[in-house]
């Protein structure tokens, strides 16, 4: 596959792209990975490109406005 753009992919291909990018969502320690699947649902449905979703996420995260809450996975730095 050369492109991950909506116009160049089928729904099934987009589901596979998201699944492969995120990895094993069941292996997460606090369930936060399943939220990523929800975040990319508009891409899977053909409504928004991945780039746009990622840009929106970063904008909310950096500004703190309506952004995600950090989950504590127990990982210590």
N, C-alpha and C positions, 0 to 999 in steps of 0.2 A: 504494500500500500504506500503510495507516494505522498498522499495528502490526508490530513485528518479533518479537513473542512467539512462542514455539513453537506455542502453541495456535491462532495466527492465520496461520501460514505453512505451506507445504509444504516438503519437503526441498529441492526444486529452488529455491524462493525463498530459503531459508536459505543455500544454496550461493552464490547470486547476491549476497546481502547481504554475505557474507564476502568474496567476490571483489571486489566494488565498494569495500568499505571498506578493504581492504588495498592494492589497486591492482595494479600489475604486479610479481608476485613474481619473475619472471625477471630483472627489472632491478636486483635487489639486488646489492651488491658482494661480499658474503661468504656468501650463502645463508641469512642469518638470517630473511628474510621467509618462506621456506617453513616455518619453525618456527611462524610465526604461524598458518598454515593448520592445522597440527597442533593448535595450542592451541585453536582454535575447532571442532575436529571434534565435540566433545560437543554443541555447539549445532547443527551441521549434522545430527547424528544424532538430535536431539530429546531429549537427555538433560539439558542444562543451558542456562539462559538466558545470553545474552551478558553481562548485568549481573553474574551470579554468577561467570562466568569472569574478567571484568575485575577484580572485587573480590578474587578469590583471587590473581590475578597481582600486583596492587598490594600485597597483604598479604605475599606472599613476597618481593617486590622490596624493600619498605621494611624488612622484618625481616632479610633476608639469609638466612633459613632456607629451604633447599631452593629458593631462588629462581634466577632466570636468571643466567647469566654474561654479562657485557657482551661484545659482539662489537666488534672494531675495524674500522670501515668505512673508516678512513683519513681521515675528516673531521676537520679541525683547526679548533678554535674560535678 
